[in-house]
Amino acid sequence: MSYATSLVRSLTLAATVAVGSILVSQSAMAEDLNVRFSWKLKGEYGFFYLGEEKGVYRDAGVTPKLGEGAGSQAALGSLVQGQEDVVVLPGIFAISAIQKGMPVKIIALYQPEAPVVLISHPEKPVTSPKDLEGKSIAHSVGETGTSYLGVFCEANKIDCAKVNKVQMDSQSRVPQFLQKQVDVVSVYLTNDLPVLEDKTGVKYPVLDLTEYGLAVPGMAVVASDDGIAKKGAALKSFLAANAKAIEMTRADPAAATTALKAVWQAGPSDKVVQQQVEQTSASIHSSAGTPVGWIDEKAIAEALKLIGSVEDIGEARPLSSFYTNDLLKQ
């Protein structure tokens, strides 16, 4: 072996060892973040798992410990107790909790309008607000799609007295609809609808509530005031990594589907999960010139009005107490 060849091999080996050392060092330095979803696995969470698989979080210096949840209330409770560093849940629930005094803030709002729609039976289609008159609609307490029906009726000049709102347990809404006990039920484009259409083989008529002015804040990332003070740098890195993962998912929804299904073997078919993933990507947006997840103060103000339309919230807190965009700034 010539001296030159030996030197090249030595340098190559040294470079490989150096790169390996850097990667090990980065991994060792990565800060753990406990991340709790408000619900069980679904396509909405696909970008987190794609980012994890592709090393986006590792490269950002954080290691998210992703976990399923059992409702927004439980997720927020564990956040305040310090068991979680961030929770991912519908923004409307975070806003309600903050108004009641919970010491947390929204640090990113990915869905300024939750992708909620009303679906109906093909033989009795509801595709415009006026079609709701004379129909029955399933409703459960706290359910996003129908809790603010009064506001929706007023905005679209329809007579809500002619809409029969049938109250029932949240778990009964969809089964009652499928059994044709009610004419209309609310579902998420990013979760329920792809599952239902795959299960039944029916293409349901859709009334998109967001198209007719009902903007209920959807997927948000929430941290405690204490966590923001103590782990602000790590949270900022986490949000930057989320932004990259979201863009990767837009570009390759099939890859996000595969990454999610790797930890969700009991989930629906790849086709259904990919539909959920694609609908989620379509629902994530922010104002022009702002980072993904940027929180518009107007969205908070409008959400408070919605909450105040169905319950007594007292004097509204200052809007700045509900959110911060500081962790999204470059």
Number of C-alpha atoms within 10 A of each C-alpha: 5 6 8 9 10 11 11 11 12 12 12 12 12 12 12 12 12 12 12 12 12 12 14 12 11 16 15 11 13 18 21 13 18 17 24 28 21 21 17 12 19 19 24 21 22 30 28 23 24 24 23 21 17 13 16 23 24 23 16 19 21 24 22 21 13 17 15 15 19 12 13 21 15 13 24 28 13 16 23 19 10 15 14 21 25 30 26 26 26 25 28 24 21 28 25 17 18 17 21 13 11 17 17 24 22 27 26 27 28 26 26 29 24 26 26 25 22 26 24 27 19 12 9 12 18 22 15 15 19 14 14 24 16 14 17 19 23 25 24 18 11 12 13 22 22 22 17 18 20 17 18 21 20 11 13 15 11 17 15 18 11 12 17 18 18 13 13 13 10 13 9 13 22 19 12 16 20 16 9 12 15 21 24 30 22 26 22 19 24 27 22 16 23 21 19 17 13 14 11 10 9 11 15 18 18 21 22 19 23 16 12 14 13 23 21 28 25 24 26 22 23 30 29 23 16 14 20 21 10 11 14 16 14 22 22 20 20 24 22 21 22 23 21 17 25 23 15 18 24 20 13 14 23 19 19 29 28 17 20 27 22 13 11 14 9 9 15 17 13 14 14 23 27 25 21 27 29 24 20 27 23 13 20 20 17 17 12 7 7 13 18 23 26 24 25 16 14 10 17 22 15 15 22 20 13 21 19 16 15 14 8 8 15 9 8 12 14 9 15 11 16 24 23 19 16 12 19 21 11 7
